[in-house]
Amino acid sequence: ELPSAKETLVIVYNAYIAMAEYNIEKANEIMNNAFKKYSDNTIFLFEYAQYLARNCYYDKAIEIYELCWNHESYKKPRYTDALDAIAIIYEIKNLLYIINISYLTFRMQQLFFAIK
């Protein structure tokens, strides 16, 4: 037990420990169960979205970042970390799209020239 640690963050750390042990199923289970319990906790929501993004669940991460942003609407000052993260995910998704198109173009050229 860590006396000064936030309970939600201890859960997140446990999920990352499970990932380090190559047990992604356990890590996902930890985070999904925690989401059911802490779905109104903005600290957990942000960490959950970070977890999802790190595991390339980009669409779900965006959904949770938006939920986090909406839950913080009453706070002053209002932090934009969730919005920044969403923008980064869209950049990553666009880059992945460009890479896929480039790869497909490359493969089509290989196939075209192999036929000749």
Biopython code that builds the backbone (N, CA, C, O; Angstrom):
import numpy as np
from Bio.PDB.StructureBuilder import StructureBuilder

atoms = [
    (1, "GLU", "N", (0.833, -1.192, 0.000)),
    (1, "GLU", "CA", (0.000, 0.000, 0.000)),
    (1, "GLU", "C", (0.871, 1.247, 0.000)),
    (1, "GLU", "O", (1.882, 1.328, 0.697)),
    (2, "LEU", "N", (0.454, 2.197, -0.789)),
    (2, "LEU", "CA", (1.124, 3.492, -0.825)),
    (2, "LEU", "C", (0.191, 4.507, -0.170)),
    (2, "LEU", "O", (-0.829, 4.865, -0.759)),
    (3, "PRO", "N", (0.514, 4.976, 1.028)),
    (3, "PRO", "CA", (-0.430, 5.808, 1.775)),
    (3, "PRO", "C", (-0.825, 7.106, 1.087)),
    (3, "PRO", "O", (-1.960, 7.555, 1.242)),
    (4, "SER", "N", (0.081, 7.719, 0.332)),
    (4, "SER", "CA", (-0.262, 8.992, -0.281)),
    (4, "SER", "C", (-0.675, 8.871, -1.754)),
    (4, "SER", "O", (-0.944, 9.875, -2.413)),
    (5, "ALA", "N", (-0.722, 7.650, -2.256)),
    (5, "ALA", "CA", (-1.053, 7.454, -3.669)),
    (5, "ALA", "C", (-2.559, 7.525, -3.882)),
    (5, "ALA", "O", (-3.345, 7.081, -3.046)),
    (6, "LYS", "N", (-2.935, 8.083, -5.001)),
    (6, "LYS", "CA", (-4.352, 8.111, -5.367)),
    (6, "LYS", "C", (-4.757, 6.716, -5.827)),
    (6, "LYS", "O", (-4.057, 6.073, -6.608)),
    (7, "GLU", "N", (-5.888, 6.269, -5.332)),
    (7, "GLU", "CA", (-6.354, 4.911, -5.630)),
    (7, "GLU", "C", (-6.464, 4.662, -7.133)),
    (7, "GLU", "O", (-6.111, 3.589, -7.621)),
    (8, "THR", "N", (-6.951, 5.650, -7.848)),
    (8, "THR", "CA", (-7.118, 5.465, -9.295)),
    (8, "THR", "C", (-5.775, 5.284, -9.996)),
    (8, "THR", "O", (-5.666, 4.504, -10.942)),
    (9, "LEU", "N", (-4.765, 5.996, -9.538)),
    (9, "LEU", "CA", (-3.453, 5.877, -10.170)),
    (9, "LEU", "C", (-2.791, 4.545, -9.844)),
    (9, "LEU", "O", (-2.063, 3.998, -10.673)),
    (10, "VAL", "N", (-3.031, 4.023, -8.659)),
    (10, "VAL", "CA", (-2.500, 2.702, -8.308)),
    (10, "VAL", "C", (-3.074, 1.649, -9.256)),
    (10, "VAL", "O", (-2.370, 0.728, -9.669)),
    (11, "ILE", "N", (-4.335, 1.790, -9.593)),
    (11, "ILE", "CA", (-4.971, 0.859, -10.537)),
    (11, "ILE", "C", (-4.295, 0.958, -11.899)),
    (11, "ILE", "O", (-3.997, -0.058, -12.527)),
    (12, "VAL", "N", (-4.057, 2.175, -12.348)),
    (12, "VAL", "CA", (-3.396, 2.382, -13.637)),
    (12, "VAL", "C", (-2.000, 1.763, -13.613)),
    (12, "VAL", "O", (-1.600, 1.092, -14.565)),
    (13, "TYR", "N", (-1.266, 1.985, -12.535)),
    (13, "TYR", "CA", (0.082, 1.405, -12.411)),
    (13, "TYR", "C", (0.023, -0.119, -12.471)),
    (13, "TYR", "O", (0.882, -0.753, -13.085)),
    (14, "ASN", "N", (-0.985, -0.705, -11.836)),
    (14, "ASN", "CA", (-1.128, -2.166, -11.872)),
    (14, "ASN", "C", (-1.375, -2.662, -13.290)),
    (14, "ASN", "O", (-0.887, -3.723, -13.679)),
    (15, "ALA", "N", (-2.130, -1.895, -14.054)),
    (15, "ALA", "CA", (-2.361, -2.275, -15.448)),
    (15, "ALA", "C", (-1.059, -2.222, -16.244)),
    (15, "ALA", "O", (-0.791, -3.109, -17.054)),
    (16, "TYR", "N", (-0.251, -1.191, -16.018)),
    (16, "TYR", "CA", (1.034, -1.094, -16.718)),
    (16, "TYR", "C", (2.001, -2.194, -16.275)),
    (16, "TYR", "O", (2.807, -2.673, -17.073)),
    (17, "ILE", "N", (1.920, -2.586, -15.022)),
    (17, "ILE", "CA", (2.740, -3.713, -14.553)),
    (17, "ILE", "C", (2.322, -4.986, -15.275)),
    (17, "ILE", "O", (3.171, -5.769, -15.700)),
    (18, "ALA", "N", (1.017, -5.197, -15.414)),
    (18, "ALA", "CA", (0.525, -6.374, -16.146)),
    (18, "ALA", "C", (1.012, -6.340, -17.596)),
    (18, "ALA", "O", (1.372, -7.377, -18.153)),
    (19, "MET", "N", (1.025, -5.163, -18.202)),
    (19, "MET", "CA", (1.537, -5.053, -19.575)),
    (19, "MET", "C", (3.019, -5.397, -19.628)),
    (19, "MET", "O", (3.470, -6.067, -20.558)),
    (20, "ALA", "N", (3.777, -4.943, -18.635)),
    (20, "ALA", "CA", (5.213, -5.229, -18.605)),
    (20, "ALA", "C", (5.461, -6.725, -18.447)),
    (20, "ALA", "O", (6.510, -7.237, -18.840)),
    (21, "GLU", "N", (4.496, -7.410, -17.874)),
    (21, "GLU", "CA", (4.576, -8.870, -17.721)),
    (21, "GLU", "C", (3.988, -9.595, -18.935)),
    (21, "GLU", "O", (3.780, -10.808, -18.901)),
    (22, "TYR", "N", (3.722, -8.839, -20.011)),
    (22, "TYR", "CA", (3.158, -9.365, -21.262)),
    (22, "TYR", "C", (1.784, -9.993, -21.060)),
    (22, "TYR", "O", (1.439, -10.975, -21.717)),
    (23, "ASN", "N", (1.009, -9.426, -20.154)),
    (23, "ASN", "CA", (-0.334, -9.929, -19.896)),
    (23, "ASN", "C", (-1.337, -8.828, -20.239)),
    (23, "ASN", "O", (-1.938, -8.215, -19.357)),
    (24, "ILE", "N", (-1.502, -8.593, -21.537)),
    (24, "ILE", "CA", (-2.371, -7.510, -22.004)),
    (24, "ILE", "C", (-3.831, -7.764, -21.633)),
    (24, "ILE", "O", (-4.584, -6.822, -21.385)),
    (25, "GLU", "N", (-4.228, -9.034, -21.594)),
    (25, "GLU", "CA", (-5.613, -9.341, -21.215)),
    (25, "GLU", "C", (-5.890, -8.874, -19.790)),
    (25, "GLU", "O", (-6.927, -8.268, -19.518)),
    (26, "LYS", "N", (-4.955, -9.160, -18.880)),
    (26, "LYS", "CA", (-5.112, -8.733, -17.488)),
    (26, "LYS", "C", (-5.112, -7.211, -17.400)),
    (26, "LYS", "O", (-5.921, -6.631, -16.676)),
    (27, "ALA", "N", (-4.213, -6.566, -18.132)),
    (27, "ALA", "CA", (-4.141, -5.103, -18.117)),
    (27, "ALA", "C", (-5.450, -4.496, -18.619)),
    (27, "ALA", "O", (-5.973, -3.558, -18.017)),
    (28, "ASN", "N", (-5.973, -5.024, -19.709)),
    (28, "ASN", "CA", (-7.251, -4.525, -20.241)),
    (28, "ASN", "C", (-8.381, -4.748, -19.248)),
    (28, "ASN", "O", (-9.239, -3.881, -19.076)),
    (29, "GLU", "N", (-8.387, -5.890, -18.604)),
    (29, "GLU", "CA", (-9.427, -6.194, -17.612)),
    (29, "GLU", "C", (-9.356, -5.208, -16.442)),
    (29, "GLU", "O", (-10.382, -4.709, -15.982)),
    (30, "ILE", "N", (-8.145, -4.934, -15.969)),
    (30, "ILE", "CA", (-7.965, -3.973, -14.868)),
    (30, "ILE", "C", (-8.527, -2.614, -15.261)),
    (30, "ILE", "O", (-9.277, -2.002, -14.500)),
    (31, "MET", "N", (-8.165, -2.149, -16.443)),
    (31, "MET", "CA", (-8.595, -0.811, -16.862)),
    (31, "MET", "C", (-10.096, -0.760, -17.163)),
    (31, "MET", "O", (-10.759, 0.219, -16.821)),
    (32, "ASN", "N", (-10.625, -1.784, -17.786)),
    (32, "ASN", "CA", (-12.060, -1.794, -18.096)),
    (32, "ASN", "C", (-12.899, -1.849, -16.829)),
    (32, "ASN", "O", (-13.922, -1.171, -16.734)),
    (33, "ASN", "N", (-12.478, -2.646, -15.857)),
    (33, "ASN", "CA", (-13.209, -2.709, -14.583)),
    (33, "ASN", "C", (-13.110, -1.382, -13.842)),
    (33, "ASN", "O", (-14.086, -0.928, -13.244)),
    (34, "ALA", "N", (-11.942, -0.763, -13.877)),
    (34, "ALA", "CA", (-11.768, 0.532, -13.222)),
    (34, "ALA", "C", (-12.637, 1.600, -13.892)),
    (34, "ALA", "O", (-13.177, 2.476, -13.217)),
    (35, "PHE", "N", (-12.771, 1.525, -15.211)),
    (35, "PHE", "CA", (-13.613, 2.492, -15.923)),
    (35, "PHE", "C", (-15.056, 2.406, -15.444)),
    (35, "PHE", "O", (-15.728, 3.428, -15.307)),
    (36, "LYS", "N", (-15.529, 1.202, -15.193)),
    (36, "LYS", "CA", (-16.900, 1.047, -14.684)),
    (36, "LYS", "C", (-17.063, 1.731, -13.323)),
    (36, "LYS", "O", (-18.116, 2.293, -13.021)),
    (37, "LYS", "N", (-16.017, 1.676, -12.518)),
    (37, "LYS", "CA", (-16.071, 2.238, -11.169)),
    (37, "LYS", "C", (-15.775, 3.738, -11.130)),
    (37, "LYS", "O", (-16.369, 4.461, -10.331)),
    (38, "TYR", "N", (-14.868, 4.210, -11.977)),
    (38, "TYR", "CA", (-14.388, 5.597, -11.917)),
    (38, "TYR", "C", (-14.730, 6.410, -13.162)),
    (38, "TYR", "O", (-13.968, 7.299, -13.543)),
    (39, "SER", "N", (-15.842, 6.125, -13.790)),
    (39, "SER", "CA", (-16.183, 6.804, -15.049)),
    (39, "SER", "C", (-16.491, 8.283, -14.888)),
    (39, "SER", "O", (-16.662, 8.994, -15.878)),
    (40, "ASP", "N", (-16.563, 8.748, -13.650)),
    (40, "ASP", "CA", (-16.788, 10.181, -13.426)),
    (40, "ASP", "C", (-15.560, 10.867, -12.819)),
    (40, "ASP", "O", (-15.635, 12.031, -12.425)),
    (41, "ASN", "N", (-14.464, 10.174, -12.744)),
    (41, "ASN", "CA", (-13.231, 10.704, -12.167)),
    (41, "ASN", "C", (-12.329, 11.186, -13.302)),
    (41, "ASN", "O", (-11.836, 10.380, -14.092)),
    (42, "THR", "N", (-12.114, 12.488, -13.383)),
    (42, "THR", "CA", (-11.373, 13.030, -14.524)),
    (42, "THR", "C", (-9.915, 12.580, -14.548)),
    (42, "THR", "O", (-9.340, 12.409, -15.623)),
    (43, "ILE", "N", (-9.314, 12.388, -13.384)),
    (43, "ILE", "CA", (-7.928, 11.903, -13.361)),
    (43, "ILE", "C", (-7.867, 10.507, -13.965)),
    (43, "ILE", "O", (-6.997, 10.215, -14.785)),
    (44, "PHE", "N", (-8.795, 9.649, -13.556)),
    (44, "PHE", "CA", (-8.797, 8.305, -14.121)),
    (44, "PHE", "C", (-9.138, 8.331, -15.602)),
    (44, "PHE", "O", (-8.509, 7.625, -16.391)),
    (45, "LEU", "N", (-10.121, 9.132, -15.993)),
    (45, "LEU", "CA", (-10.512, 9.181, -17.406)),
    (45, "LEU", "C", (-9.328, 9.553, -18.290)),
    (45, "LEU", "O", (-9.123, 8.953, -19.345)),
    (46, "PHE", "N", (-8.549, 10.545, -17.856)),
    (46, "PHE", "CA", (-7.392, 10.945, -18.649)),
    (46, "PHE", "C", (-6.374, 9.806, -18.732)),
    (46, "PHE", "O", (-5.844, 9.520, -19.806)),
    (47, "GLU", "N", (-6.107, 9.167, -17.614)),
    (47, "GLU", "CA", (-5.143, 8.060, -17.593)),
    (47, "GLU", "C", (-5.643, 6.872, -18.421)),
    (47, "GLU", "O", (-4.853, 6.196, -19.079)),
    (48, "TYR", "N", (-6.944, 6.623, -18.387)),
    (48, "TYR", "CA", (-7.530, 5.538, -19.179)),
    (48, "TYR", "C", (-7.372, 5.843, -20.672)),
    (48, "TYR", "O", (-7.020, 4.964, -21.459)),
    (49, "ALA", "N", (-7.634, 7.087, -21.048)),
    (49, "ALA", "CA", (-7.463, 7.479, -22.450)),
    (49, "ALA", "C", (-6.000, 7.351, -22.864)),
    (49, "ALA", "O", (-5.704, 6.905, -23.973)),
    (50, "GLN", "N", (-5.083, 7.740, -21.974)),
    (50, "GLN", "CA", (-3.655, 7.588, -22.259)),
    (50, "GLN", "C", (-3.316, 6.109, -22.484)),
    (50, "GLN", "O", (-2.592, 5.761, -23.416)),
    (51, "TYR", "N", (-3.843, 5.264, -21.630)),
    (51, "TYR", "CA", (-3.620, 3.827, -21.741)),
    (51, "TYR", "C", (-4.123, 3.307, -23.098)),
    (51, "TYR", "O", (-3.430, 2.556, -23.784)),
    (52, "LEU", "N", (-5.322, 3.718, -23.461)),
    (52, "LEU", "CA", (-5.902, 3.277, -24.737)),
    (52, "LEU", "C", (-5.063, 3.766, -25.913)),
    (52, "LEU", "O", (-4.802, 3.011, -26.850)),
    (53, "ALA", "N", (-4.646, 5.010, -25.865)),
    (53, "ALA", "CA", (-3.849, 5.563, -26.959)),
    (53, "ALA", "C", (-2.508, 4.844, -27.076)),
    (53, "ALA", "O", (-2.052, 4.555, -28.183)),
    (54, "ARG", "N", (-1.880, 4.555, -25.948)),
    (54, "ARG", "CA", (-0.595, 3.841, -25.978)),
    (54, "ARG", "C", (-0.726, 2.443, -26.562)),
    (54, "ARG", "O", (0.244, 1.872, -27.059)),
    (55, "ASN", "N", (-1.924, 1.904, -26.497)),
    (55, "ASN", "CA", (-2.160, 0.573, -27.036)),
    (55, "ASN", "C", (-2.845, 0.613, -28.399)),
    (55, "ASN", "O", (-3.364, -0.396, -28.875)),
    (56, "CYS", "N", (-2.838, 1.784, -29.015)),
    (56, "CYS", "CA", (-3.350, 2.004, -30.379)),
    (56, "CYS", "C", (-4.855, 1.808, -30.507)),
    (56, "CYS", "O", (-5.346, 1.530, -31.602)),
    (57, "TYR", "N", (-5.588, 1.945, -29.423)),
    (57, "TYR", "CA", (-7.052, 1.958, -29.487)),
    (57, "TYR", "C", (-7.471, 3.416, -29.661)),
    (57, "TYR", "O", (-8.091, 4.006, -28.776)),
    (58, "TYR", "N", (-7.127, 3.979, -30.803)),
    (58, "TYR", "CA", (-7.240, 5.415, -30.997)),
    (58, "TYR", "C", (-8.670, 5.938, -30.934)),
    (58, "TYR", "O", (-8.917, 6.968, -30.306)),
    (59, "ASP", "N", (-9.609, 5.256, -31.565)),
    (59, "ASP", "CA", (-10.980, 5.753, -31.575)),
    (59, "ASP", "C", (-11.579, 5.755, -30.166)),
    (59, "ASP", "O", (-12.255, 6.707, -29.776)),
    (60, "LYS", "N", (-11.332, 4.703, -29.421)),
    (60, "LYS", "CA", (-11.823, 4.639, -28.038)),
    (60, "LYS", "C", (-11.118, 5.688, -27.179)),
    (60, "LYS", "O", (-11.743, 6.298, -26.312)),
    (61, "ALA", "N", (-9.824, 5.902, -27.411)),
    (61, "ALA", "CA", (-9.086, 6.910, -26.656)),
    (61, "ALA", "C", (-9.681, 8.300, -26.889)),
    (61, "ALA", "O", (-9.853, 9.070, -25.944)),
    (62, "ILE", "N", (-9.991, 8.614, -28.131)),
    (62, "ILE", "CA", (-10.603, 9.913, -28.445)),
    (62, "ILE", "C", (-11.922, 10.066, -27.698)),
    (62, "ILE", "O", (-12.211, 11.124, -27.139)),
    (63, "GLU", "N", (-12.710, 9.014, -27.695)),
    (63, "GLU", "CA", (-14.000, 9.034, -26.990)),
    (63, "GLU", "C", (-13.807, 9.346, -25.494)),
    (63, "GLU", "O", (-14.549, 10.144, -24.921)),
    (64, "ILE", "N", (-12.821, 8.720, -24.883)),
    (64, "ILE", "CA", (-12.577, 8.923, -23.452)),
    (64, "ILE", "C", (-11.963, 10.302, -23.197)),
    (64, "ILE", "O", (-12.308, 10.949, -22.208)),
    (65, "TYR", "N", (-11.065, 10.762, -24.064)),
    (65, "TYR", "CA", (-10.530, 12.128, -23.920)),
    (65, "TYR", "C", (-11.663, 13.148, -23.975)),
    (65, "TYR", "O", (-11.672, 14.099, -23.193)),
    (66, "GLU", "N", (-12.617, 12.965, -24.887)),
    (66, "GLU", "CA", (-13.754, 13.881, -24.985)),
    (66, "GLU", "C", (-14.603, 13.829, -23.726)),
    (66, "GLU", "O", (-15.071, 14.860, -23.243)),
    (67, "LEU", "N", (-14.799, 12.640, -23.203)),
    (67, "LEU", "CA", (-15.542, 12.482, -21.955)),
    (67, "LEU", "C", (-14.821, 13.206, -20.815)),
    (67, "LEU", "O", (-15.452, 13.886, -20.006)),
    (68, "CYS", "N", (-13.521, 13.056, -20.760)),
    (68, "CYS", "CA", (-12.706, 13.737, -19.754)),
    (68, "CYS", "C", (-12.855, 15.253, -19.887)),
    (68, "CYS", "O", (-13.057, 15.947, -18.891)),
    (69, "TRP", "N", (-12.758, 15.761, -21.100)),
    (69, "TRP", "CA", (-12.899, 17.200, -21.351)),
    (69, "TRP", "C", (-14.265, 17.695, -20.884)),
    (69, "TRP", "O", (-14.363, 18.741, -20.242)),
    (70, "ASN", "N", (-15.303, 16.955, -21.201)),
    (70, "ASN", "CA", (-16.655, 17.353, -20.814)),
    (70, "ASN", "C", (-16.847, 17.321, -19.298)),
    (70, "ASN", "O", (-17.564, 18.157, -18.748)),
    (71, "HIS", "N", (-16.216, 16.370, -18.625)),
    (71, "HIS", "CA", (-16.341, 16.280, -17.168)),
    (71, "HIS", "C", (-15.623, 17.423, -16.458)),
    (71, "HIS", "O", (-15.930, 17.719, -15.303)),
    (72, "GLU", "N", (-14.681, 18.061, -17.125)),
    (72, "GLU", "CA", (-13.917, 19.145, -16.504)),
    (72, "GLU", "C", (-14.457, 20.528, -16.859)),
    (72, "GLU", "O", (-13.779, 21.530, -16.630)),
    (73, "SER", "N", (-15.647, 20.596, -17.404)),
    (73, "SER", "CA", (-16.168, 21.870, -17.890)),
    (73, "SER", "C", (-16.317, 22.911, -16.793)),
    (73, "SER", "O", (-16.323, 24.107, -17.084)),
    (74, "TYR", "N", (-16.438, 22.493, -15.548)),
    (74, "TYR", "CA", (-16.619, 23.426, -14.441)),
    (74, "TYR", "C", (-15.300, 23.917, -13.848)),
    (74, "TYR", "O", (-15.296, 24.861, -13.057)),
    (75, "LYS", "N", (-14.182, 23.292, -14.217)),
    (75, "LYS", "CA", (-12.901, 23.624, -13.591)),
    (75, "LYS", "C", (-12.291, 24.897, -14.182)),
    (75, "LYS", "O", (-12.421, 25.182, -15.373)),
    (76, "LYS", "N", (-11.628, 25.643, -13.316)),
    (76, "LYS", "CA", (-10.891, 26.828, -13.732)),
    (76, "LYS", "C", (-9.520, 26.758, -13.066)),
    (76, "LYS", "O", (-9.485, 26.547, -11.854)),
    (77, "PRO", "N", (-8.416, 26.913, -13.736)),
    (77, "PRO", "CA", (-8.324, 26.999, -15.187)),
    (77, "PRO", "C", (-8.631, 25.652, -15.822)),
    (77, "PRO", "O", (-8.520, 24.603, -15.188)),
    (78, "ARG", "N", (-9.007, 25.708, -17.049)),
    (78, "ARG", "CA", (-9.364, 24.489, -17.776)),
    (78, "ARG", "C", (-8.154, 24.021, -18.561)),
    (78, "ARG", "O", (-7.651, 24.727, -19.436)),
    (79, "TYR", "N", (-7.696, 22.824, -18.238)),
    (79, "TYR", "CA", (-6.517, 22.277, -18.911)),
    (79, "TYR", "C", (-6.910, 21.696, -20.265)),
    (79, "TYR", "O", (-7.990, 21.124, -20.413)),
    (80, "THR", "N", (-6.037, 21.845, -21.240)),
    (80, "THR", "CA", (-6.335, 21.394, -22.603)),
    (80, "THR", "C", (-5.609, 20.100, -22.958)),
    (80, "THR", "O", (-5.529, 19.748, -24.135)),
    (81, "ASP", "N", (-5.082, 19.390, -21.974)),
    (81, "ASP", "CA", (-4.323, 18.173, -22.246)),
    (81, "ASP", "C", (-5.127, 17.160, -23.062)),
    (81, "ASP", "O", (-4.599, 16.538, -23.984)),
    (82, "ALA", "N", (-6.400, 17.001, -22.721)),
    (82, "ALA", "CA", (-7.229, 16.036, -23.448)),
    (82, "ALA", "C", (-7.384, 16.440, -24.915)),
    (82, "ALA", "O", (-7.329, 15.595, -25.808)),
    (83, "LEU", "N", (-7.579, 17.736, -25.153)),
    (83, "LEU", "CA", (-7.718, 18.211, -26.532)),
    (83, "LEU", "C", (-6.404, 18.073, -27.297)),
    (83, "LEU", "O", (-6.402, 17.722, -28.477)),
    (84, "ASP", "N", (-5.295, 18.348, -26.627)),
    (84, "ASP", "CA", (-3.982, 18.171, -27.255)),
    (84, "ASP", "C", (-3.775, 16.720, -27.656)),
    (84, "ASP", "O", (-3.279, 16.430, -28.745)),
    (85, "ALA", "N", (-4.158, 15.812, -26.769)),
    (85, "ALA", "CA", (-3.994, 14.387, -27.045)),
    (85, "ALA", "C", (-4.858, 13.954, -28.232)),
    (85, "ALA", "O", (-4.426, 13.148, -29.057)),
    (86, "ILE", "N", (-6.063, 14.484, -28.312)),
    (86, "ILE", "CA", (-6.936, 14.157, -29.450)),
    (86, "ILE", "C", (-6.286, 14.625, -30.752)),
    (86, "ILE", "O", (-6.291, 13.897, -31.745)),
    (87, "ALA", "N", (-5.732, 15.826, -30.752)),
    (87, "ALA", "CA", (-5.072, 16.348, -31.949)),
    (87, "ALA", "C", (-3.898, 15.459, -32.354)),
    (87, "ALA", "O", (-3.698, 15.187, -33.537)),
    (88, "ILE", "N", (-3.130, 15.013, -31.377)),
    (88, "ILE", "CA", (-1.995, 14.130, -31.675)),
    (88, "ILE", "C", (-2.468, 12.810, -32.266)),
    (88, "ILE", "O", (-1.859, 12.294, -33.203)),
    (89, "ILE", "N", (-3.549, 12.263, -31.724)),
    (89, "ILE", "CA", (-4.073, 11.002, -32.264)),
    (89, "ILE", "C", (-4.499, 11.182, -33.716)),
    (89, "ILE", "O", (-4.234, 10.318, -34.552)),
    (90, "TYR", "N", (-5.156, 12.295, -34.020)),
    (90, "TYR", "CA", (-5.547, 12.530, -35.411)),
    (90, "TYR", "C", (-4.332, 12.663, -36.318)),
    (90, "TYR", "O", (-4.368, 12.235, -37.472)),
    (91, "GLU", "N", (-3.261, 13.252, -35.806)),
    (91, "GLU", "CA", (-2.020, 13.314, -36.593)),
    (91, "GLU", "C", (-1.471, 11.906, -36.833)),
    (91, "GLU", "O", (-1.049, 11.583, -37.943)),
    (92, "ILE", "N", (-1.478, 11.076, -35.799)),
    (92, "ILE", "CA", (-0.996, 9.694, -35.933)),
    (92, "ILE", "C", (-1.855, 8.936, -36.924)),
    (92, "ILE", "O", (-1.334, 8.238, -37.794)),
    (93, "LYS", "N", (-3.179, 9.070, -36.799)),
    (93, "LYS", "CA", (-4.072, 8.352, -37.708)),
    (93, "LYS", "C", (-3.865, 8.785, -39.152)),
    (93, "LYS", "O", (-3.908, 7.956, -40.061)),
    (94, "ASN", "N", (-3.640, 10.075, -39.369)),
    (94, "ASN", "CA", (-3.378, 10.578, -40.716)),
    (94, "ASN", "C", (-2.063, 10.028, -41.241)),
    (94, "ASN", "O", (-1.977, 9.632, -42.404)),
    (95, "LEU", "N", (-1.043, 10.000, -40.401)),
    (95, "LEU", "CA", (0.255, 9.461, -40.798)),
    (95, "LEU", "C", (0.132, 7.982, -41.157)),
    (95, "LEU", "O", (0.713, 7.523, -42.141)),
    (96, "LEU", "N", (-0.625, 7.243, -40.353)),
    (96, "LEU", "CA", (-0.821, 5.815, -40.657)),
    (96, "LEU", "C", (-1.533, 5.640, -41.988)),
    (96, "LEU", "O", (-1.213, 4.729, -42.752)),
    (97, "TYR", "N", (-2.504, 6.516, -42.269)),
    (97, "TYR", "CA", (-3.212, 6.473, -43.544)),
    (97, "TYR", "C", (-2.243, 6.722, -44.700)),
    (97, "TYR", "O", (-2.268, 6.016, -45.708)),
    (98, "ILE", "N", (-1.389, 7.735, -44.541)),
    (98, "ILE", "CA", (-0.409, 8.055, -45.590)),
    (98, "ILE", "C", (0.555, 6.894, -45.800)),
    (98, "ILE", "O", (0.883, 6.551, -46.936)),
    (99, "ILE", "N", (1.006, 6.292, -44.709)),
    (99, "ILE", "CA", (1.916, 5.149, -44.813)),
    (99, "ILE", "C", (1.239, 3.994, -45.532)),
    (99, "ILE", "O", (1.855, 3.349, -46.380)),
    (100, "ASN", "N", (-0.017, 3.725, -45.209)),
    (100, "ASN", "CA", (-0.744, 2.640, -45.875)),
    (100, "ASN", "C", (-0.900, 2.901, -47.365)),
    (100, "ASN", "O", (-0.700, 1.998, -48.177)),
    (101, "ILE", "N", (-1.253, 4.121, -47.728)),
    (101, "ILE", "CA", (-1.395, 4.472, -49.146)),
    (101, "ILE", "C", (-0.049, 4.325, -49.855)),
    (101, "ILE", "O", (0.017, 3.793, -50.963)),
    (102, "SER", "N", (1.019, 4.796, -49.216)),
    (102, "SER", "CA", (2.354, 4.680, -49.817)),
    (102, "SER", "C", (2.730, 3.220, -50.016)),
    (102, "SER", "O", (3.275, 2.849, -51.056)),
    (103, "TYR", "N", (2.444, 2.404, -49.030)),
    (103, "TYR", "CA", (2.768, 0.986, -49.133)),
    (103, "TYR", "C", (1.956, 0.318, -50.242)),
    (103, "TYR", "O", (2.490, -0.466, -51.027)),
    (104, "LEU", "N", (0.675, 0.635, -50.298)),
    (104, "LEU", "CA", (-0.166, 0.052, -51.344)),
    (104, "LEU", "C", (0.309, 0.481, -52.728)),
    (104, "LEU", "O", (0.326, -0.328, -53.656)),
    (105, "THR", "N", (0.690, 1.736, -52.873)),
    (105, "THR", "CA", (1.217, 2.220, -54.149)),
    (105, "THR", "C", (2.493, 1.472, -54.517)),
    (105, "THR", "O", (2.675, 1.057, -55.662)),
    (106, "PHE", "N", (3.365, 1.305, -53.545)),
    (106, "PHE", "CA", (4.613, 0.568, -53.752)),
    (106, "PHE", "C", (4.336, -0.868, -54.184)),
    (106, "PHE", "O", (4.947, -1.366, -55.129)),
    (107, "ARG", "N", (3.414, -1.529, -53.490)),
    (107, "ARG", "CA", (3.088, -2.927, -53.829)),
    (107, "ARG", "C", (2.453, -3.024, -55.217)),
    (107, "ARG", "O", (2.735, -3.963, -55.961)),
    (108, "MET", "N", (1.601, -2.062, -55.568)),
    (108, "MET", "CA", (0.982, -2.080, -56.889)),
    (108, "MET", "C", (2.045, -1.911, -57.974)),
    (108, "MET", "O", (1.983, -2.560, -59.017)),
    (109, "GLN", "N", (3.014, -1.038, -57.722)),
    (109, "GLN", "CA", (4.100, -0.857, -58.683)),
    (109, "GLN", "C", (4.908, -2.147, -58.820)),
    (109, "GLN", "O", (5.286, -2.524, -59.929)),
    (110, "GLN", "N", (5.172, -2.817, -57.717)),
    (110, "GLN", "CA", (5.902, -4.079, -57.766)),
    (110, "GLN", "C", (5.139, -5.108, -58.594)),
    (110, "GLN", "O", (5.711, -5.796, -59.439)),
    (111, "LEU", "N", (3.842, -5.198, -58.335)),
    (111, "LEU", "CA", (3.038, -6.168, -59.062)),
    (111, "LEU", "C", (2.942, -5.812, -60.539)),
    (111, "LEU", "O", (3.011, -6.696, -61.392)),
    (112, "PHE", "N", (2.786, -4.529, -60.851)),
    (112, "PHE", "CA", (2.685, -4.083, -62.225)),
    (112, "PHE", "C", (3.948, -4.413, -62.991)),
    (112, "PHE", "O", (3.884, -4.942, -64.101)),
    (113, "PHE", "N", (5.098, -4.103, -62.406)),
    (113, "PHE", "CA", (6.352, -4.347, -63.098)),
    (113, "PHE", "C", (6.703, -5.838, -63.144)),
    (113, "PHE", "O", (7.441, -6.277, -64.026)),
    (114, "ALA", "N", (6.176, -6.607, -62.198)),
    (114, "ALA", "CA", (6.411, -8.057, -62.206)),
    (114, "ALA", "C", (5.636, -8.720, -63.328)),
    (114, "ALA", "O", (6.059, -9.746, -63.861)),
    (115, "ILE", "N", (4.489, -8.131, -63.691)),
    (115, "ILE", "CA", (3.643, -8.702, -64.763)),
    (115, "ILE", "C", (4.286, -8.480, -66.120)),
    (115, "ILE", "O", (4.192, -9.345, -66.991)),
    (116, "LYS", "N", (4.930, -7.353, -66.319)),
    (116, "LYS", "CA", (5.503, -7.014, -67.621)),
    (116, "LYS", "C", (6.580, -7.965, -68.012)),
    (116, "LYS", "O", (7.170, -7.824, -69.084)),
]
sb = StructureBuilder()
sb.init_structure("model")
sb.init_model(0)
sb.init_chain("A")
sb.init_seg("    ")
for serial, (resi, resn, name, xyz) in enumerate(atoms, 1):
    if name == "N":
        sb.init_residue(resn, " ", resi, " ")
    sb.init_atom(name, np.array(xyz, "f"), 0.0, 1.0, " ", f" {name:<3s}", serial, name[0])
structure = sb.get_structure()
